[in-house]
C-alpha cells in the first residue's frame, strides 16, 4: 500500500518521461461532465459559499465501520496522448481497517493484485511491488475531520524497509548503479511518511474530510480548500484544489457528492514551466491545464462507508491528459465488535 498506488510508481521517482499510467473510466459520455460535447454543469462561486462551523465528525456519524471493516480498493488509470489512449493499468487491493475507541486506526493490506499493466512498465512494477510490502501495515492517527494526521508505526516501517532493501533490492543496485536513485527516492518517502501520505490523492480520497459535512445539504458547500497533491502528469509538480460537497438521504443511504476545482488564486506557473520544458517540443506550446474530481460516497444510515466511486481528470491540454477511476467497496464488517 505504498504511496503511489495511485499511479503505480514512486511519488518522486526518477522517471522523467510521460507517465505510463493514469486511472480509466468506462461510462456513457452523457454521464461524464469532462466531455466537451456535454453541457457543462454550473461551477459554484467559491466566494459565495456558506462557511459553517465544523461539527464534530462523530456528530454526523460518517466512518469506516467503527471497529473493523474490509474494503476492496480498485484503481483504473489511463493516459491519453495526441488523441490516443497510450496506456492503461488496473489494480485491486484489499484493506482491513481497524479502529480503536480512541480513534487510532490501522490499515492492513490483505491482498494486492495487478490486473492489467503495460509491458514496458512490468520490470519496474515488479520492483515496486516488493517495495510496497514495506507498508503492509500502517498505524495512523486522525484529525478531528477524520483526515490522516500522523503515522505511529514509523519505526517498524523503517526497519522493514531496511530488510527489504538488503534482501530483495541490493542485487538490483549491484547490477545497475542508477538503481540507487530509486532507493534514495524511497528513503526520502519512508523517512517523511506522514507528509507523503498527506499529499497522496488515494489517501485524500479515502479519508476525505468529514468535519464540515452535514446532510441533507442541497447547495454546494466548501468542505476544504487549497488541498495539495502530486500531479499525475508531471510528478515533480503539485496540484492544488478546493473540495466542495452536497448531500442527501436516499433509499436509506447517506449520499455525499464531492467535486473539486483548482483555486482561482493558483497561478500554475511551475507546472506550466515543467510542461513547456519537457513536452512543448512535440505537443506545442498550448497549455490549458485543468484538474477536476467528481466523487460519490455512499454511507449506511449508521455512517459506515459502503461505497465510493471517484473520477479524476488532469490535463495539460487536449493532447495530453489522464483519467483516474477509484472505487472503494465495503466487503465485510465486524458485527457487535467481533473480529472479522
C-alpha positions in Angstrom: 0.0 0.0 0.0 2.8 2.4 -0.6 2.4 6.0 -1.5 1.9 5.9 -5.2 -0.5 3.1 -5.8 -2.5 5.9 -7.4 -0.3 5.6 -10.5 1.9 2.6 -9.7 5.2 4.2 -9.0 7.3 6.1 -6.5 5.9 9.5 -5.6 9.1 11.4 -6.7 10.7 8.6 -8.7 13.4 9.2 -11.3 11.2 8.6 -14.3 11.1 11.8 -16.2 9.1 10.8 -19.2 5.3 10.8 -19.6 3.8 8.5 -17.0 2.7 5.1 -18.4 -0.5 5.0 -16.4 -3.3 7.1 -15.0 -6.9 5.7 -13.9 -9.6 4.7 -16.5 -13.4 5.2 -16.7 -16.0 3.3 -18.7 -19.4 5.1 -18.8 -21.7 6.9 -21.1 -20.5 10.2 -22.4 -23.6 11.9 -21.1 -22.6 10.9 -17.6 -19.1 12.4 -17.9 -19.0 16.1 -17.1 -15.5 16.5 -18.5 -16.6 15.7 -22.0 -16.7 18.8 -24.2 -19.8 17.7 -26.0 -21.8 17.7 -22.8 -23.2 20.9 -21.4 -21.0 21.9 -18.5 -22.6 21.9 -15.1 -22.5 25.3 -13.4 -19.5 25.9 -11.3 -20.1 27.3 -7.8 -18.8 30.7 -6.8 -16.4 29.9 -4.1 -16.7 33.4 -2.6 -20.4 33.0 -2.1 -20.3 29.6 -0.4 -21.5 29.4 3.2 -18.8 28.7 5.7 -20.4 26.9 8.6 -18.8 25.9 11.8 -17.4 22.4 11.6 -19.5 20.0 13.7 -17.8 17.0 15.3 -17.4 14.2 12.7 -18.8 11.9 15.4 -21.9 14.0 15.3 -22.5 13.3 11.6 -21.6 9.7 12.2 -19.5 9.1 9.0 -17.0 6.4 9.5 -15.5 3.1 8.2 -17.4 0.6 10.3 -16.5 1.8 13.8 -14.4 -1.3 14.8 -13.3 -3.4 11.8 -14.1 -3.5 8.1 -12.6 -4.8 4.9 -12.6 -2.8 1.7 -11.8 -3.5 -1.8 -9.7 -0.7 -3.4 -9.8 -0.6 -7.2 -7.7 1.8 -9.3 -8.0 2.1 -13.0 -5.8 4.5 -14.9 -5.4 5.7 -18.5 -3.0 8.1 -20.2 -4.1 9.9 -23.4 -1.5 11.4 -25.7 -2.1 13.1 -29.1 -5.8 12.0 -29.2 -4.9 8.3 -28.5 -5.0 6.2 -25.4 -1.4 5.1 -24.9 -1.5 3.2 -21.7 -3.9 1.6 -19.2 -3.3 -0.1 -15.8 -5.7 -1.7 -13.3 -5.0 -2.8 -9.8 -7.0 -4.1 -6.9 -6.1 -4.1 -3.2 -7.9 -5.4 -0.1 -7.6 -3.3 3.0 -8.6 -4.2 6.5 -9.5 -1.1 8.5 -9.3 -1.5 12.3 -10.3 1.5 14.6 -9.8 1.7 18.3 -12.2 3.6 20.7 -9.6 6.4 21.0 -9.8 6.9 17.2 -6.5 5.4 16.3 -6.7 3.5 13.0 -4.8 0.6 11.4 -4.7 -0.4 7.8 -3.6 -4.0 6.9 -3.1 -4.9 3.3 -4.6 -8.4 3.0 -4.1 -8.7 -0.8 -2.9 -6.8 -3.8 -3.4 -7.6 -7.4 -2.1 -6.0 -10.6 -4.9 -6.8 -13.1 -3.5 -5.0 -16.1 -0.2 -3.4 -16.9 1.7 -2.1 -19.9 4.5 -4.4 -20.8 7.2 -1.7 -20.7 6.3 -1.0 -17.0 6.4 -4.6 -15.8 10.0 -4.7 -14.7 9.7 -1.6 -12.7 6.4 -2.6 -11.2 7.8 -5.9 -10.1 10.4 -4.0 -8.1 7.8 -1.5 -6.7 5.6 -4.4 -5.6 8.5 -5.6 -3.4 8.9 -2.2 -2.0 5.2 -1.8 -1.3 5.3 -4.6 1.2 7.1 -2.2 3.5 3.8 -0.6 4.3 1.6 -3.7 4.5 0.6 -2.3 7.9 0.0 1.4 8.6 -0.9 2.7 12.0 -2.5 6.2 11.8 -4.0 8.9 14.0 -6.7 11.0 12.5 -7.5 14.7 12.8 -10.9 15.9 14.0 -12.2 15.9 10.5 -11.1 12.3 10.1 -8.3 13.0 7.6 -4.9 11.4 8.2 -2.7 13.1 10.9 0.3 11.0 11.9 1.9 7.6 11.2 2.6 6.0 14.5 4.4 2.8 13.4 7.2 4.6 11.5 10.0 2.8 13.4 8.7 -0.7 12.4 8.2 0.5 8.8 11.7 1.8 8.5 13.0 -1.5 10.0 11.0 -3.4 7.4 12.3 -1.1 4.7 16.0 -1.8 5.6 15.3 -5.5 5.5 13.7 -5.3 2.0 16.5 -3.1 0.7 19.1 -5.7 1.6 17.3 -8.9 0.9 15.4 -8.0 -2.3 16.8 -4.8 -3.8 20.5 -5.0 -3.2 21.0 -7.2 -6.2 19.5 -4.6 -8.5 21.8 -2.0 -7.1 24.8 -4.2 -7.9 23.5 -4.8 -11.4 22.6 -1.2 -12.2 24.4 1.8 -10.5 21.4 4.0 -11.4 19.1 1.9 -9.3 20.3 3.7 -6.2 18.3 6.7 -7.4 15.1 4.8 -6.9 16.2 3.5 -3.5 17.1 7.0 -2.4 13.7 8.3 -3.5 12.0 5.8 -1.4 14.4 6.5 1.5 13.0 10.1 1.5 9.4 8.9 1.3 9.6 6.5 4.2 11.5 8.9 6.4 8.8 11.5 5.7 5.9 9.1 5.6 3.2 11.2 7.1 3.9 14.1 4.7 3.9 11.7 1.8 0.5 10.3 2.7 -0.9 13.8 3.3 -0.2 14.7 -0.4 -1.2 11.4 -1.9 -4.5 11.5 -3.7 -5.5 8.0 -2.7 -5.4 8.7 1.0 -7.0 12.1 0.5 -9.9 10.4 -1.2 -10.4 7.5 1.1 -10.0 9.7 4.2 -11.9 12.6 2.8 -12.6 15.5 5.2 -15.9 14.9 7.1 -15.8 17.6 9.8 -18.0 20.2 8.0 -20.3 17.7 6.3 -23.9 17.7 7.2 -26.9 16.1 5.5 -29.1 16.8 3.7 -27.4 19.8 2.0 -28.7 20.7 -1.4 -26.5 23.7 -2.1 -22.8 23.1 -2.8 -20.7 23.8 0.3 -16.9 24.2 0.6 -15.5 21.4 2.8 -11.8 22.0 2.4 -9.6 24.4 0.3 -6.1 24.6 -1.1 -5.6 20.8 -0.9 -2.2 19.8 -2.2 -1.5 16.6 -4.2 1.1 15.3 -6.7 0.4 15.9 -10.4 -0.2 12.6 -12.2 1.1 14.1 -15.5 4.1 15.9 -14.1 5.2 14.1 -11.0 7.7 16.7 -9.9 4.9 19.2 -9.5 1.9 19.7 -7.2 -1.7 20.3 -8.0 -4.0 22.4 -5.7 -7.7 22.0 -5.5 -10.8 23.1 -3.4 -13.2 20.4 -2.4 -17.0 21.0 -2.3 -19.9 18.8 -1.4 -23.7 18.4 -1.4 -25.5 15.6 0.4 -28.8 13.8 0.5 -30.6 10.8 2.1 -31.9 8.4 -0.5 -33.1 4.8 -0.2 -31.9 4.6 3.4 -28.5 5.7 2.4 -26.5 8.8 3.0 -25.1 10.1 -0.2 -22.2 12.6 -0.2 -21.3 14.1 -3.6 -18.0 15.8 -3.8 -16.3 17.7 -6.6 -13.2 19.8 -6.9 -11.7 22.5 -8.9 -8.4 24.5 -8.9 -8.4 27.5 -6.7 -8.8 30.8 -8.5 -5.6 32.2 -7.0 -3.4 29.2 -8.0 -1.2 30.5 -10.9 0.1 27.1 -12.1 3.4 28.7 -13.1 5.7 25.8 -12.0 3.6 23.2 -13.7 3.4 25.2 -16.8 7.1 25.7 -17.0 7.6 21.9 -16.5 5.3 21.2 -19.3 6.9 23.6 -21.7 10.4 22.2 -20.8 9.5 18.6 -21.3 6.7 18.3 -23.8 6.2 21.5 -25.8 8.8 20.3 -28.3 6.4 17.8 -29.8 3.0 18.8 -28.3 3.2 22.5 -28.9 3.2 25.5 -26.5 -0.6 25.4 -25.9 -1.0 24.9 -22.1 -4.6 24.6 -20.9 -4.3 22.9 -17.5 -7.4 21.6 -15.8 -7.9 19.3 -12.8 -11.3 18.0 -11.7 -12.7 15.5 -9.2 -16.2 14.1 -9.2 -16.9 11.7 -6.4 -19.9 9.9 -4.8 -19.7 8.4 -1.4 -22.5 6.2 -0.1 -22.8 5.6 3.6 -25.2 3.5 5.5 -27.5 5.2 7.9 -25.2 4.3 10.8 -22.5 6.2 9.0 -20.4 3.3 7.6 -18.8 4.0 4.2 -20.4 1.4 1.9 -19.0 2.5 -1.5 -17.2 5.3 -3.2 -16.9 6.0 -6.9 -14.4 8.7 -7.9 -13.3 10.1 -11.2 -10.4 12.4 -11.7 -9.2 14.1 -14.9 -6.0 16.1 -15.1 -5.0 17.6 -18.4 -2.2 19.8 -19.7 -4.1 20.4 -22.9 -6.4 18.4 -25.3 -3.4 16.3 -26.4 -2.1 15.2 -23.0 -4.4 14.2 -20.2 -5.0 11.3 -17.8 -8.2 9.9 -16.3 -8.3 8.1 -13.0 -11.1 6.0 -11.5 -11.2 4.8 -7.9 -13.7 2.5 -6.3 -13.9 1.7 -2.6 -16.3 -1.1 -1.7 -17.1 -2.4 1.7 -16.7 -6.2 1.6 -17.2 -7.2 5.2 -17.9 -5.5 8.5 -17.4 -6.7 12.1 -20.7 -7.2 13.9 -21.0 -6.2 17.6 -17.3 -5.5 17.8 -16.4 -9.1 16.8 -13.1 -9.6 14.9 -13.5 -10.3 11.2 
